[in-house]
Amino acid sequence: MTSENGNPALNGQLIEIRKLIKTYKVGSEEVRALRGINLAIGKNEYMAIMGPSGSGKSTLMNLIGCLDTPTSGDYILAGENVGRLTDSQLAEIRNRRIGFVFQTFNLLPRASALHNVELPLIYAGMRASERRDRARKALIAVGLEDRMHHKPNELSGGQRQRVAIARAVVTDPSIILADEPTGNLDTKTGDEIMDIFHRIHDAGNTIVLVTHEEDIARHTKRIVRLRDGLVESDTPKEQFRAV
């Protein structure tokens, strides 16, 4: 059985995207960022989305992350058609099912690492003792057991990204979306961050990484390349070409 874009349908499918179109109004002009994307993402996949500027990768990331809604087409997440949900329902899905890791970390500057990781659990209404315990465990898992009470300006770039990763996984989300997670880091620190993503994937998590860096994309198990709002190629790891 194959999906509409010709790729094998995945057992344990988490996401199905069908004929997804996203159009923006820029002044009097209409810009079609996505032109009919078809894509399937299975549970415990580890994939990268790549493409040149203007290819639609950021738009697709925003749609997968429920930060935006499609103009037309279907986005099915864990059996639910996300494109038909209200803003409040989308916010609930973002908090409950999706963990975000951004290039710029997006941490509260005056809050400790522990409090930054607790935030999604506060929004979820979890009681203080439980959320504090889960936040501690998440920070220990990324190697920051001795930095829990430090504020972001007291941490290195790599440590801040570890805090952001701990915050992304603390809710046990269905999918982790990482947007250029090594973009502000040196090569050695970037490799350390990718090692953490490997461990998260090995633990059973689904990870979708947006990057323009080939060497970072090759850490994943599948590379989807976009061009002009369409899927140009969809390559599993065993078919990656040597560079």
Beta strands, then each sheet from edge to edge (+ up, - down):
strand 1: 13-26
strand 2: 29-42
strand 3: 46-50
strand 4: 72-77
strand 5: 80-81
strand 6: 98-102
strand 7: 175-179
strand 8: 206-210
strand 9: 222-227
strand 10: 230-236
sheet 1: 2+ 1- 4+ 5-
sheet 2: 6+ 7+ 8+ 3+ 9+ 10-
end
